[in-house]
């Protein structure tokens, strides 16, 4: 994955609004992180799997990328932009999402945790 000069980014609240308006939330964390806590409706494609699963990422919607802290998702955002996608990084990742009190849950539907 590579980088771009200026990485477009959104806050967790802006990400939530973008998803409500039709954007796709792409969670690039590892499986165990995803199972511990995820945003309802997010699509899970671990960062290392993305090149082989690119056909699952729509080109006609904004893609909001998220990980635990914003680092991996920033790399994915940069790479998706280079592939011609409309992608933005969610700053602070799921840590910021949780700190802002936004809803997320674990695999059993209970309140999620960020690991």
Backbone as XML, in Angstrom:
<?xml version="1.0"?>
<chain id="A" units="angstrom">
  <residue number="1" name="UNK">
    <atom name="N" x="0.846" y="-1.165" z="0.000"/>
    <atom name="CA" x="0.000" y="0.000" z="0.000"/>
    <atom name="C" x="0.897" y="1.236" z="0.000"/>
  </residue>
  <residue number="2" name="UNK">
    <atom name="N" x="0.432" y="2.293" z="-0.623"/>
    <atom name="CA" x="1.244" y="3.497" z="-0.743"/>
    <atom name="C" x="0.521" y="4.692" z="-0.135"/>
  </residue>
  <residue number="3" name="UNK">
    <atom name="N" x="1.055" y="5.875" z="-0.371"/>
    <atom name="CA" x="0.469" y="7.067" z="0.215"/>
    <atom name="C" x="0.186" y="8.112" z="-0.850"/>
  </residue>
  <residue number="4" name="UNK">
    <atom name="N" x="-0.680" y="9.061" z="-0.529"/>
    <atom name="CA" x="-0.954" y="10.216" z="-1.383"/>
    <atom name="C" x="-0.560" y="11.452" z="-0.608"/>
  </residue>
  <residue number="5" name="UNK">
    <atom name="N" x="-0.455" y="12.598" z="-1.295"/>
    <atom name="CA" x="-0.009" y="13.825" z="-0.648"/>
    <atom name="C" x="-0.940" y="14.273" z="0.476"/>
  </residue>
  <residue number="6" name="UNK">
    <atom name="N" x="-2.212" y="14.388" z="0.180"/>
    <atom name="CA" x="-3.190" y="14.833" z="1.183"/>
    <atom name="C" x="-4.274" y="13.767" z="1.272"/>
  </residue>
  <residue number="7" name="UNK">
    <atom name="N" x="-4.326" y="13.113" z="2.404"/>
    <atom name="CA" x="-5.278" y="12.033" z="2.584"/>
    <atom name="C" x="-6.621" y="12.592" z="3.040"/>
  </residue>
  <residue number="8" name="UNK">
    <atom name="N" x="-7.680" y="12.407" z="2.246"/>
    <atom name="CA" x="-8.988" y="12.878" z="2.695"/>
    <atom name="C" x="-9.439" y="12.093" z="3.919"/>
  </residue>
  <residue number="9" name="UNK">
    <atom name="N" x="-9.986" y="12.790" z="4.892"/>
    <atom name="CA" x="-10.389" y="12.122" z="6.125"/>
    <atom name="C" x="-11.675" y="12.726" z="6.667"/>
  </residue>
  <residue number="10" name="UNK">
    <atom name="N" x="-12.328" y="11.943" z="7.522"/>
    <atom name="CA" x="-13.559" y="12.355" z="8.186"/>
    <atom name="C" x="-13.463" y="11.966" z="9.651"/>
  </residue>
  <residue number="11" name="UNK">
    <atom name="N" x="-14.194" y="12.671" z="10.486"/>
    <atom name="CA" x="-14.310" y="12.323" z="11.893"/>
    <atom name="C" x="-15.291" y="11.148" z="12.023"/>
  </residue>
  <residue number="12" name="UNK">
    <atom name="N" x="-15.356" y="10.505" z="13.169"/>
    <atom name="CA" x="-16.358" y="9.452" z="13.345"/>
    <atom name="C" x="-17.791" y="9.950" z="13.097"/>
  </residue>
  <residue number="13" name="UNK">
    <atom name="N" x="-18.136" y="11.118" z="13.586"/>
    <atom name="CA" x="-19.491" y="11.642" z="13.359"/>
    <atom name="C" x="-19.739" y="11.893" z="11.878"/>
  </residue>
  <residue number="14" name="UNK">
    <atom name="N" x="-18.725" y="12.404" z="11.177"/>
    <atom name="CA" x="-18.866" y="12.620" z="9.731"/>
    <atom name="C" x="-18.962" y="11.285" z="8.998"/>
  </residue>
  <residue number="15" name="UNK">
    <atom name="N" x="-18.234" y="10.283" z="9.476"/>
    <atom name="CA" x="-18.318" y="8.946" z="8.874"/>
    <atom name="C" x="-19.715" y="8.376" z="9.053"/>
  </residue>
  <residue number="16" name="UNK">
    <atom name="N" x="-20.257" y="8.517" z="10.246"/>
    <atom name="CA" x="-21.608" y="8.022" z="10.517"/>
    <atom name="C" x="-22.617" y="8.707" z="9.588"/>
  </residue>
  <residue number="17" name="UNK">
    <atom name="N" x="-22.487" y="10.015" z="9.409"/>
    <atom name="CA" x="-23.383" y="10.756" z="8.517"/>
    <atom name="C" x="-23.197" y="10.319" z="7.067"/>
  </residue>
  <residue number="18" name="UNK">
    <atom name="N" x="-21.952" y="10.086" z="6.653"/>
    <atom name="CA" x="-21.689" y="9.648" z="5.274"/>
    <atom name="C" x="-22.328" y="8.293" z="5.007"/>
  </residue>
  <residue number="19" name="UNK">
    <atom name="N" x="-22.231" y="7.382" z="5.977"/>
    <atom name="CA" x="-22.838" y="6.067" z="5.823"/>
    <atom name="C" x="-24.360" y="6.206" z="5.752"/>
  </residue>
  <residue number="20" name="UNK">
    <atom name="N" x="-24.937" y="7.058" z="6.577"/>
    <atom name="CA" x="-26.381" y="7.290" z="6.541"/>
    <atom name="C" x="-26.814" y="7.846" z="5.187"/>
  </residue>
  <residue number="21" name="UNK">
    <atom name="N" x="-25.900" y="8.562" z="4.520"/>
    <atom name="CA" x="-26.195" y="9.147" z="3.216"/>
    <atom name="C" x="-25.853" y="8.203" z="2.063"/>
  </residue>
  <residue number="22" name="UNK">
    <atom name="N" x="-25.374" y="6.976" z="2.367"/>
    <atom name="CA" x="-25.139" y="5.995" z="1.319"/>
    <atom name="C" x="-23.708" y="5.528" z="1.133"/>
  </residue>
  <residue number="23" name="UNK">
    <atom name="N" x="-22.770" y="6.070" z="1.882"/>
    <atom name="CA" x="-21.386" y="5.608" z="1.776"/>
    <atom name="C" x="-21.254" y="4.209" z="2.364"/>
  </residue>
  <residue number="24" name="UNK">
    <atom name="N" x="-20.205" y="3.517" z="1.967"/>
    <atom name="CA" x="-19.906" y="2.196" z="2.513"/>
    <atom name="C" x="-18.824" y="2.330" z="3.568"/>
  </residue>
  <residue number="25" name="UNK">
    <atom name="N" x="-19.033" y="1.735" z="4.740"/>
    <atom name="CA" x="-18.022" y="1.708" z="5.784"/>
    <atom name="C" x="-17.230" y="0.419" z="5.619"/>
  </residue>
  <residue number="26" name="UNK">
    <atom name="N" x="-15.944" y="0.558" z="5.307"/>
    <atom name="CA" x="-15.060" y="-0.571" z="5.071"/>
    <atom name="C" x="-14.129" y="-0.740" z="6.262"/>
  </residue>
  <residue number="27" name="UNK">
    <atom name="N" x="-14.325" y="-1.817" z="7.003"/>
    <atom name="CA" x="-13.515" y="-2.109" z="8.185"/>
    <atom name="C" x="-12.378" y="-3.027" z="7.766"/>
  </residue>
  <residue number="28" name="UNK">
    <atom name="N" x="-11.130" y="-2.543" z="7.900"/>
    <atom name="CA" x="-9.967" y="-3.288" z="7.408"/>
    <atom name="C" x="-9.177" y="-3.963" z="8.529"/>
  </residue>
  <residue number="29" name="UNK">
    <atom name="N" x="-9.760" y="-4.052" z="9.725"/>
    <atom name="CA" x="-9.075" y="-4.682" z="10.858"/>
    <atom name="C" x="-9.022" y="-6.198" z="10.690"/>
  </residue>
  <residue number="30" name="UNK">
    <atom name="N" x="-8.269" y="-6.832" z="11.564"/>
    <atom name="CA" x="-8.176" y="-8.289" z="11.581"/>
    <atom name="C" x="-9.464" y="-8.892" z="12.148"/>
  </residue>
  <residue number="31" name="UNK">
    <atom name="N" x="-9.661" y="-10.184" z="11.886"/>
    <atom name="CA" x="-10.891" y="-10.874" z="12.259"/>
    <atom name="C" x="-11.218" y="-10.740" z="13.742"/>
  </residue>
  <residue number="32" name="UNK">
    <atom name="N" x="-10.244" y="-10.953" z="14.618"/>
    <atom name="CA" x="-10.527" y="-10.905" z="16.057"/>
    <atom name="C" x="-10.928" y="-9.498" z="16.497"/>
  </residue>
  <residue number="33" name="UNK">
    <atom name="N" x="-10.375" y="-8.479" z="15.864"/>
    <atom name="CA" x="-10.767" y="-7.100" z="16.172"/>
    <atom name="C" x="-12.215" y="-6.866" z="15.739"/>
  </residue>
  <residue number="34" name="UNK">
    <atom name="N" x="-12.553" y="-7.327" z="14.557"/>
    <atom name="CA" x="-13.898" y="-7.208" z="13.991"/>
    <atom name="C" x="-14.923" y="-7.913" z="14.880"/>
  </residue>
  <residue number="35" name="UNK">
    <atom name="N" x="-14.592" y="-9.115" z="15.368"/>
    <atom name="CA" x="-15.525" y="-9.868" z="16.182"/>
    <atom name="C" x="-15.768" y="-9.203" z="17.539"/>
  </residue>
  <residue number="36" name="UNK">
    <atom name="N" x="-14.768" y="-8.503" z="18.062"/>
    <atom name="CA" x="-14.892" y="-7.846" z="19.366"/>
    <atom name="C" x="-15.803" y="-6.626" z="19.318"/>
  </residue>
  <residue number="37" name="UNK">
    <atom name="N" x="-15.850" y="-5.957" z="18.170"/>
    <atom name="CA" x="-16.703" y="-4.782" z="18.063"/>
    <atom name="C" x="-16.687" y="-4.204" z="16.672"/>
  </residue>
  <residue number="38" name="UNK">
    <atom name="N" x="-17.885" y="-4.013" z="16.117"/>
    <atom name="CA" x="-17.992" y="-3.459" z="14.767"/>
    <atom name="C" x="-19.245" y="-2.620" z="14.642"/>
  </residue>
  <residue number="39" name="UNK">
    <atom name="N" x="-19.223" y="-1.760" z="13.660"/>
    <atom name="CA" x="-20.354" y="-0.889" z="13.374"/>
    <atom name="C" x="-21.351" y="-1.675" z="12.529"/>
  </residue>
  <residue number="40" name="UNK">
    <atom name="N" x="-22.606" y="-1.629" z="12.904"/>
    <atom name="CA" x="-23.644" y="-2.313" z="12.135"/>
    <atom name="C" x="-23.612" y="-1.830" z="10.690"/>
  </residue>
  <residue number="41" name="UNK">
    <atom name="N" x="-23.638" y="-2.774" z="9.776"/>
    <atom name="CA" x="-23.644" y="-2.451" z="8.355"/>
    <atom name="C" x="-22.269" y="-2.306" z="7.719"/>
  </residue>
  <residue number="42" name="UNK">
    <atom name="N" x="-21.224" y="-2.282" z="8.530"/>
    <atom name="CA" x="-19.877" y="-2.181" z="7.970"/>
    <atom name="C" x="-19.529" y="-3.466" z="7.218"/>
  </residue>
  <residue number="43" name="UNK">
    <atom name="N" x="-18.690" y="-3.326" z="6.215"/>
    <atom name="CA" x="-18.199" y="-4.460" z="5.449"/>
    <atom name="C" x="-16.787" y="-4.758" z="5.940"/>
  </residue>
  <residue number="44" name="UNK">
    <atom name="N" x="-16.516" y="-6.014" z="6.243"/>
    <atom name="CA" x="-15.211" y="-6.405" z="6.774"/>
    <atom name="C" x="-14.360" y="-7.045" z="5.683"/>
  </residue>
  <residue number="45" name="UNK">
    <atom name="N" x="-13.266" y="-6.383" z="5.353"/>
    <atom name="CA" x="-12.249" y="-6.937" z="4.462"/>
    <atom name="C" x="-10.904" y="-6.577" z="5.084"/>
  </residue>
  <residue number="46" name="UNK">
    <atom name="N" x="-10.227" y="-7.532" z="5.729"/>
    <atom name="CA" x="-8.934" y="-7.218" z="6.331"/>
    <atom name="C" x="-7.979" y="-6.612" z="5.300"/>
  </residue>
  <residue number="47" name="UNK">
    <atom name="N" x="-7.153" y="-5.705" z="5.757"/>
    <atom name="CA" x="-6.242" y="-4.977" z="4.875"/>
    <atom name="C" x="-5.463" y="-5.914" z="3.949"/>
  </residue>
  <residue number="48" name="UNK">
    <atom name="N" x="-4.914" y="-6.979" z="4.482"/>
    <atom name="CA" x="-4.088" y="-7.874" z="3.666"/>
    <atom name="C" x="-4.899" y="-8.646" z="2.630"/>
  </residue>
  <residue number="49" name="UNK">
    <atom name="N" x="-6.220" y="-8.737" z="2.799"/>
    <atom name="CA" x="-7.082" y="-9.434" z="1.844"/>
    <atom name="C" x="-7.619" y="-8.526" z="0.744"/>
  </residue>
  <residue number="50" name="UNK">
    <atom name="N" x="-7.513" y="-7.235" z="0.923"/>
    <atom name="CA" x="-8.178" y="-6.297" z="0.023"/>
    <atom name="C" x="-7.802" y="-6.452" z="-1.446"/>
  </residue>
  <residue number="51" name="UNK">
    <atom name="N" x="-6.521" y="-6.563" z="-1.816"/>
    <atom name="CA" x="-6.232" y="-6.685" z="-3.250"/>
    <atom name="C" x="-6.957" y="-7.846" z="-3.931"/>
  </residue>
  <residue number="52" name="UNK">
    <atom name="N" x="-7.128" y="-8.945" z="-3.242"/>
    <atom name="CA" x="-7.819" y="-10.090" z="-3.809"/>
    <atom name="C" x="-9.336" y="-10.013" z="-3.732"/>
  </residue>
  <residue number="53" name="UNK">
    <atom name="N" x="-9.846" y="-9.027" z="-3.010"/>
    <atom name="CA" x="-11.299" y="-8.896" z="-2.836"/>
    <atom name="C" x="-11.812" y="-7.548" z="-3.333"/>
  </residue>
  <residue number="54" name="UNK">
    <atom name="N" x="-11.035" y="-6.915" z="-4.181"/>
    <atom name="CA" x="-11.383" y="-5.575" z="-4.663"/>
    <atom name="C" x="-12.727" y="-5.543" z="-5.380"/>
  </residue>
  <residue number="55" name="UNK">
    <atom name="N" x="-13.129" y="-6.665" z="-5.963"/>
    <atom name="CA" x="-14.415" y="-6.712" z="-6.662"/>
    <atom name="C" x="-15.594" y="-6.544" z="-5.701"/>
  </residue>
  <residue number="56" name="UNK">
    <atom name="N" x="-15.373" y="-6.642" z="-4.395"/>
    <atom name="CA" x="-16.436" y="-6.449" z="-3.400"/>
    <atom name="C" x="-16.617" y="-4.978" z="-3.027"/>
  </residue>
  <residue number="57" name="UNK">
    <atom name="N" x="-15.738" y="-4.124" z="-3.515"/>
    <atom name="CA" x="-15.772" y="-2.706" z="-3.164"/>
    <atom name="C" x="-16.418" y="-1.937" z="-4.310"/>
  </residue>
  <residue number="58" name="UNK">
    <atom name="N" x="-17.563" y="-1.307" z="-4.048"/>
    <atom name="CA" x="-18.264" y="-0.604" z="-5.128"/>
    <atom name="C" x="-17.537" y="0.669" z="-5.572"/>
  </residue>
  <residue number="59" name="UNK">
    <atom name="N" x="-17.578" y="0.924" z="-6.853"/>
    <atom name="CA" x="-16.961" y="2.135" z="-7.398"/>
    <atom name="C" x="-17.937" y="3.307" z="-7.455"/>
  </residue>
  <residue number="60" name="UNK">
    <atom name="N" x="-19.210" y="3.044" z="-7.224"/>
    <atom name="CA" x="-20.220" y="4.091" z="-7.354"/>
    <atom name="C" x="-20.653" y="4.682" z="-6.014"/>
  </residue>
  <residue number="61" name="UNK">
    <atom name="N" x="-19.902" y="4.409" z="-4.957"/>
    <atom name="CA" x="-20.208" y="4.944" z="-3.625"/>
    <atom name="C" x="-18.921" y="5.418" z="-2.977"/>
  </residue>
  <residue number="62" name="UNK">
    <atom name="N" x="-19.046" y="6.362" z="-2.072"/>
    <atom name="CA" x="-17.892" y="6.760" z="-1.262"/>
    <atom name="C" x="-17.565" y="5.612" z="-0.314"/>
  </residue>
  <residue number="63" name="UNK">
    <atom name="N" x="-16.278" y="5.367" z="-0.116"/>
    <atom name="CA" x="-15.812" y="4.327" z="0.787"/>
    <atom name="C" x="-15.157" y="5.011" z="1.986"/>
  </residue>
  <residue number="64" name="UNK">
    <atom name="N" x="-15.697" y="4.771" z="3.172"/>
    <atom name="CA" x="-15.121" y="5.288" z="4.412"/>
    <atom name="C" x="-14.344" y="4.139" z="5.035"/>
  </residue>
  <residue number="65" name="UNK">
    <atom name="N" x="-13.024" y="4.290" z="5.127"/>
    <atom name="CA" x="-12.156" y="3.225" z="5.632"/>
    <atom name="C" x="-11.913" y="3.412" z="7.124"/>
  </residue>
  <residue number="66" name="UNK">
    <atom name="N" x="-11.954" y="2.306" z="7.869"/>
    <atom name="CA" x="-11.759" y="2.355" z="9.315"/>
    <atom name="C" x="-10.922" y="1.164" z="9.775"/>
  </residue>
  <residue number="67" name="UNK">
    <atom name="N" x="-10.091" y="1.410" z="10.782"/>
    <atom name="CA" x="-9.343" y="0.357" z="11.469"/>
    <atom name="C" x="-9.402" y="0.683" z="12.962"/>
  </residue>
  <residue number="68" name="UNK">
    <atom name="N" x="-8.445" y="0.255" z="13.736"/>
    <atom name="CA" x="-8.456" y="0.541" z="15.172"/>
    <atom name="C" x="-8.078" y="1.986" z="15.462"/>
  </residue>
  <residue number="69" name="UNK">
    <atom name="N" x="-7.018" y="2.485" z="14.809"/>
    <atom name="CA" x="-6.515" y="3.826" z="15.146"/>
    <atom name="C" x="-6.497" y="4.808" z="13.982"/>
  </residue>
  <residue number="70" name="UNK">
    <atom name="N" x="-6.680" y="4.336" z="12.771"/>
    <atom name="CA" x="-6.622" y="5.194" z="11.593"/>
    <atom name="C" x="-5.382" y="5.007" z="10.744"/>
  </residue>
  <residue number="71" name="UNK">
    <atom name="N" x="-4.423" y="4.213" z="11.213"/>
    <atom name="CA" x="-3.188" y="4.003" z="10.451"/>
    <atom name="C" x="-3.383" y="3.036" z="9.279"/>
  </residue>
  <residue number="72" name="UNK">
    <atom name="N" x="-3.860" y="1.841" z="9.549"/>
    <atom name="CA" x="-4.091" y="0.872" z="8.460"/>
    <atom name="C" x="-5.130" y="1.399" z="7.487"/>
  </residue>
  <residue number="73" name="UNK">
    <atom name="N" x="-6.193" y="1.983" z="8.025"/>
    <atom name="CA" x="-7.236" y="2.500" z="7.137"/>
    <atom name="C" x="-6.721" y="3.662" z="6.289"/>
  </residue>
  <residue number="74" name="UNK">
    <atom name="N" x="-5.760" y="4.415" z="6.818"/>
    <atom name="CA" x="-5.144" y="5.471" z="6.019"/>
    <atom name="C" x="-4.377" y="4.901" z="4.843"/>
  </residue>
  <residue number="75" name="UNK">
    <atom name="N" x="-3.662" y="3.812" z="5.072"/>
    <atom name="CA" x="-2.944" y="3.151" z="3.980"/>
    <atom name="C" x="-3.916" y="2.605" z="2.943"/>
  </residue>
  <residue number="76" name="UNK">
    <atom name="N" x="-5.006" y="2.018" z="3.406"/>
    <atom name="CA" x="-6.020" y="1.486" z="2.489"/>
    <atom name="C" x="-6.670" y="2.619" z="1.713"/>
  </residue>
  <residue number="77" name="UNK">
    <atom name="N" x="-6.987" y="3.715" z="2.393"/>
    <atom name="CA" x="-7.583" y="4.863" z="1.709"/>
    <atom name="C" x="-6.681" y="5.340" z="0.581"/>
  </residue>
  <residue number="78" name="UNK">
    <atom name="N" x="-5.414" y="5.502" z="0.875"/>
    <atom name="CA" x="-4.452" y="5.943" z="-0.126"/>
    <atom name="C" x="-4.428" y="4.991" z="-1.320"/>
  </residue>
  <residue number="79" name="UNK">
    <atom name="N" x="-4.383" y="3.700" z="-1.040"/>
    <atom name="CA" x="-4.336" y="2.699" z="-2.105"/>
    <atom name="C" x="-5.616" y="2.712" z="-2.933"/>
  </residue>
  <residue number="80" name="UNK">
    <atom name="N" x="-6.771" y="2.812" z="-2.266"/>
    <atom name="CA" x="-8.039" y="2.858" z="-3.002"/>
    <atom name="C" x="-8.122" y="4.096" z="-3.889"/>
  </residue>
  <residue number="81" name="UNK">
    <atom name="N" x="-7.644" y="5.225" z="-3.388"/>
    <atom name="CA" x="-7.627" y="6.444" z="-4.209"/>
    <atom name="C" x="-6.802" y="6.221" z="-5.472"/>
  </residue>
  <residue number="82" name="UNK">
    <atom name="N" x="-5.661" y="5.565" z="-5.329"/>
    <atom name="CA" x="-4.818" y="5.284" z="-6.488"/>
    <atom name="C" x="-5.492" y="4.327" z="-7.472"/>
  </residue>
  <residue number="83" name="UNK">
    <atom name="N" x="-6.428" y="3.522" z="-6.986"/>
    <atom name="CA" x="-7.172" y="2.596" z="-7.845"/>
    <atom name="C" x="-8.404" y="3.263" z="-8.459"/>
  </residue>
  <residue number="84" name="UNK">
    <atom name="N" x="-8.633" y="4.534" z="-8.144"/>
    <atom name="CA" x="-9.754" y="5.269" z="-8.731"/>
    <atom name="C" x="-11.020" y="5.300" z="-7.899"/>
  </residue>
  <residue number="85" name="UNK">
    <atom name="N" x="-10.957" y="4.882" z="-6.643"/>
    <atom name="CA" x="-12.120" y="4.900" z="-5.763"/>
    <atom name="C" x="-12.257" y="6.246" z="-5.075"/>
  </residue>
  <residue number="86" name="UNK">
    <atom name="N" x="-13.473" y="6.570" z="-4.680"/>
    <atom name="CA" x="-13.748" y="7.748" z="-3.848"/>
    <atom name="C" x="-13.668" y="7.273" z="-2.406"/>
  </residue>
  <residue number="87" name="UNK">
    <atom name="N" x="-12.499" y="7.424" z="-1.794"/>
    <atom name="CA" x="-12.269" y="6.877" z="-0.457"/>
    <atom name="C" x="-11.802" y="7.959" z="0.504"/>
  </residue>
  <residue number="88" name="UNK">
    <atom name="N" x="-12.202" y="7.804" z="1.770"/>
    <atom name="CA" x="-11.754" y="8.683" z="2.844"/>
    <atom name="C" x="-11.388" y="7.837" z="4.056"/>
  </residue>
  <residue number="89" name="UNK">
    <atom name="N" x="-10.489" y="8.353" z="4.860"/>
    <atom name="CA" x="-10.059" y="7.675" z="6.074"/>
    <atom name="C" x="-10.813" y="8.252" z="7.268"/>
  </residue>
  <residue number="90" name="UNK">
    <atom name="N" x="-11.262" y="7.378" z="8.176"/>
    <atom name="CA" x="-11.876" y="7.859" z="9.408"/>
    <atom name="C" x="-10.762" y="8.063" z="10.436"/>
  </residue>
  <residue number="91" name="UNK">
    <atom name="N" x="-10.523" y="9.311" z="10.799"/>
    <atom name="CA" x="-9.450" y="9.631" z="11.741"/>
    <atom name="C" x="-9.739" y="9.035" z="13.114"/>
  </residue>
  <residue number="92" name="UNK">
    <atom name="N" x="-8.703" y="8.503" z="13.714"/>
    <atom name="CA" x="-8.822" y="7.942" z="15.056"/>
    <atom name="C" x="-9.374" y="6.541" z="15.118"/>
  </residue>
  <residue number="93" name="UNK">
    <atom name="N" x="-9.889" y="6.041" z="14.014"/>
    <atom name="CA" x="-10.388" y="4.674" z="13.938"/>
    <atom name="C" x="-11.484" y="4.349" z="14.945"/>
  </residue>
  <residue number="94" name="UNK">
    <atom name="N" x="-11.598" y="3.060" z="15.246"/>
    <atom name="CA" x="-12.628" y="2.602" z="16.173"/>
    <atom name="C" x="-12.391" y="3.114" z="17.588"/>
  </residue>
  <residue number="95" name="UNK">
    <atom name="N" x="-11.152" y="3.441" z="17.912"/>
    <atom name="CA" x="-10.899" y="4.055" z="19.224"/>
    <atom name="C" x="-11.648" y="5.374" z="19.327"/>
  </residue>
  <residue number="96" name="UNK">
    <atom name="N" x="-11.573" y="6.190" z="18.281"/>
    <atom name="CA" x="-12.272" y="7.479" z="18.280"/>
    <atom name="C" x="-13.784" y="7.271" z="18.222"/>
  </residue>
  <residue number="97" name="UNK">
    <atom name="N" x="-14.235" y="6.295" z="17.440"/>
    <atom name="CA" x="-15.669" y="5.983" z="17.344"/>
    <atom name="C" x="-16.213" y="5.667" z="18.746"/>
  </residue>
  <residue number="98" name="UNK">
    <atom name="N" x="-15.513" y="4.794" z="19.464"/>
    <atom name="CA" x="-15.940" y="4.411" z="20.814"/>
    <atom name="C" x="-15.868" y="5.595" z="21.767"/>
  </residue>
  <residue number="99" name="UNK">
    <atom name="N" x="-14.803" y="6.385" z="21.692"/>
    <atom name="CA" x="-14.642" y="7.544" z="22.578"/>
    <atom name="C" x="-15.741" y="8.574" z="22.360"/>
  </residue>
  <residue number="100" name="UNK">
    <atom name="N" x="-16.248" y="8.649" z="21.130"/>
    <atom name="CA" x="-17.345" y="9.577" z="20.826"/>
    <atom name="C" x="-18.701" y="9.023" z="21.227"/>
  </residue>
  <residue number="101" name="UNK">
    <atom name="N" x="-18.733" y="7.799" z="21.751"/>
    <atom name="CA" x="-19.986" y="7.205" z="22.209"/>
    <atom name="C" x="-20.897" y="6.732" z="21.096"/>
  </residue>
  <residue number="102" name="UNK">
    <atom name="N" x="-20.343" y="6.519" z="19.899"/>
    <atom name="CA" x="-21.160" y="6.055" z="18.780"/>
    <atom name="C" x="-21.400" y="4.551" z="18.911"/>
  </residue>
  <residue number="103" name="UNK">
    <atom name="N" x="-22.513" y="4.060" z="18.392"/>
    <atom name="CA" x="-22.885" y="2.659" z="18.621"/>
    <atom name="C" x="-22.045" y="1.664" z="17.822"/>
  </residue>
  <residue number="104" name="UNK">
    <atom name="N" x="-21.664" y="0.582" z="18.496"/>
    <atom name="CA" x="-21.058" y="-0.574" z="17.844"/>
    <atom name="C" x="-21.251" y="-1.773" z="18.754"/>
  </residue>
  <residue number="105" name="UNK">
    <atom name="N" x="-21.176" y="-2.960" z="18.163"/>
    <atom name="CA" x="-21.491" y="-4.164" z="18.920"/>
    <atom name="C" x="-20.522" y="-5.289" z="18.585"/>
  </residue>
  <residue number="106" name="UNK">
    <atom name="N" x="-20.522" y="-6.310" z="19.461"/>
    <atom name="CA" x="-19.683" y="-7.478" z="19.199"/>
    <atom name="C" x="-20.467" y="-8.504" z="18.395"/>
  </residue>
  <residue number="107" name="UNK">
    <atom name="N" x="-19.872" y="-9.656" z="18.173"/>
    <atom name="CA" x="-20.505" y="-10.687" z="17.335"/>
    <atom name="C" x="-21.810" y="-11.212" z="17.911"/>
  </residue>
  <residue number="108" name="UNK">
    <atom name="N" x="-22.045" y="-11.030" z="19.223"/>
    <atom name="CA" x="-23.269" y="-11.494" z="19.866"/>
    <atom name="C" x="-24.322" y="-10.416" z="20.003"/>
  </residue>
  <residue number="109" name="UNK">
    <atom name="N" x="-24.049" y="-9.242" z="19.459"/>
    <atom name="CA" x="-24.997" y="-8.143" z="19.556"/>
    <atom name="C" x="-24.910" y="-7.352" z="20.845"/>
  </residue>
  <residue number="110" name="UNK">
    <atom name="N" x="-23.888" y="-7.630" z="21.660"/>
    <atom name="CA" x="-23.657" y="-6.878" z="22.898"/>
    <atom name="C" x="-22.763" y="-5.681" z="22.616"/>
  </residue>
  <residue number="111" name="UNK">
    <atom name="N" x="-22.657" y="-4.751" z="23.562"/>
    <atom name="CA" x="-21.782" y="-3.604" z="23.335"/>
    <atom name="C" x="-20.374" y="-4.063" z="22.942"/>
  </residue>
  <residue number="112" name="UNK">
    <atom name="N" x="-19.819" y="-3.394" z="21.937"/>
    <atom name="CA" x="-18.526" y="-3.787" z="21.400"/>
    <atom name="C" x="-17.361" y="-3.286" z="22.219"/>
  </residue>
  <residue number="113" name="UNK">
    <atom name="N" x="-16.198" y="-3.865" z="21.937"/>
    <atom name="CA" x="-14.924" y="-3.452" z="22.543"/>
    <atom name="C" x="-13.932" y="-3.222" z="21.413"/>
  </residue>
  <residue number="114" name="UNK">
    <atom name="N" x="-13.007" y="-2.321" z="21.628"/>
    <atom name="CA" x="-11.937" y="-2.084" z="20.662"/>
    <atom name="C" x="-10.687" y="-2.762" z="21.208"/>
  </residue>
  <residue number="115" name="UNK">
    <atom name="N" x="-10.194" y="-3.751" z="20.462"/>
    <atom name="CA" x="-8.995" y="-4.483" z="20.896"/>
    <atom name="C" x="-7.879" y="-4.266" z="19.907"/>
  </residue>
</chain>
